[in-house]
């Protein structure tokens, strides 16, 4: 079981600045054996909805103790430690 859940739901087909940052940081997290979640082909409104409602469910089901969101979006008022 991983202690760290990494949210990469924002990644684009063509990497932007935040995509590049996250993809460069991810190998450094390998020793922690994180659980990584992604979301394909998502628009910004869909991603925000997913982040606020679906991601907290994944966090609870994974029993991880920490959520890493490399973007300025994280679940609000959901009890997720990030």
C-alpha positions as CSV (number, residue, x, y, z in Angstrom):
1,X,0.0,0.0,0.0
2,X,1.3,3.4,-1.0
3,X,1.5,6.3,1.6
4,X,1.5,8.9,-1.2
5,X,-1.2,9.5,-3.8
6,X,0.0,11.7,-6.7
7,X,-2.6,13.6,-8.8
8,X,-1.5,13.9,-12.4
9,X,-5.0,14.4,-13.8
10,X,-4.0,17.7,-15.3
11,X,-1.4,16.3,-17.8
12,X,-1.8,17.3,-21.4
13,X,-0.8,15.5,-24.6
14,X,1.7,18.3,-25.2
15,X,3.4,19.1,-21.9
16,X,3.2,22.6,-20.6
17,X,5.2,24.1,-17.7
18,X,3.3,22.3,-14.9
19,X,3.3,19.1,-16.9
20,X,7.0,19.2,-17.3
21,X,7.6,20.0,-13.6
22,X,5.4,17.1,-12.5
23,X,7.0,14.6,-14.9
24,X,10.4,15.7,-13.7
25,X,9.5,15.4,-10.0
26,X,7.8,12.0,-10.3
27,X,11.0,9.9,-10.7
28,X,12.3,11.5,-7.4
29,X,9.2,10.2,-5.7
30,X,9.8,6.6,-6.9
31,X,11.4,5.5,-3.6
32,X,8.1,6.3,-1.9
33,X,6.3,4.0,-4.3
34,X,3.4,6.5,-4.9
35,X,0.1,5.6,-6.3
36,X,-0.4,7.8,-9.4
37,X,-3.9,8.9,-10.7
38,X,-4.5,10.4,-14.1
39,X,-7.5,11.5,-16.1
40,X,-7.4,11.5,-19.9
41,X,-8.8,14.1,-22.2
42,X,-10.3,16.3,-19.6
43,X,-11.4,19.9,-20.0
44,X,-10.7,22.3,-17.1
45,X,-14.3,22.2,-15.8
46,X,-14.4,18.4,-15.8
47,X,-11.0,18.2,-14.1
48,X,-12.1,20.6,-11.4
49,X,-15.2,18.6,-10.8
50,X,-13.2,15.4,-10.7
51,X,-10.6,16.9,-8.3
52,X,-13.3,18.0,-5.9
53,X,-15.5,14.9,-5.9
54,X,-13.8,11.9,-7.4
55,X,-10.2,12.4,-6.2
56,X,-11.2,12.5,-2.5
57,X,-12.9,9.1,-2.9
58,X,-9.8,7.7,-4.5
59,X,-7.7,9.1,-1.6
60,X,-9.9,7.5,1.0
61,X,-10.1,4.1,-0.8
62,X,-6.3,4.1,-1.3
63,X,-5.7,4.7,2.4
64,X,-2.8,6.9,1.5
65,X,-1.8,9.4,4.2
66,X,-0.8,12.2,1.8
67,X,-2.0,13.6,-1.5
68,X,0.4,15.5,-3.8
69,X,-1.2,17.8,-6.3
70,X,1.5,19.6,-8.3
71,X,-1.1,22.2,-9.5
72,X,-2.9,24.8,-7.4
73,X,-6.0,22.6,-7.3
74,X,-6.7,20.2,-4.5
75,X,-9.9,18.9,-2.9
76,X,-11.4,21.4,-0.5
77,X,-13.2,20.5,2.7
78,X,-12.8,16.7,2.0
79,X,-10.4,15.7,4.7
80,X,-7.5,15.1,2.3
81,X,-4.1,15.8,3.7
82,X,-2.1,17.5,0.9
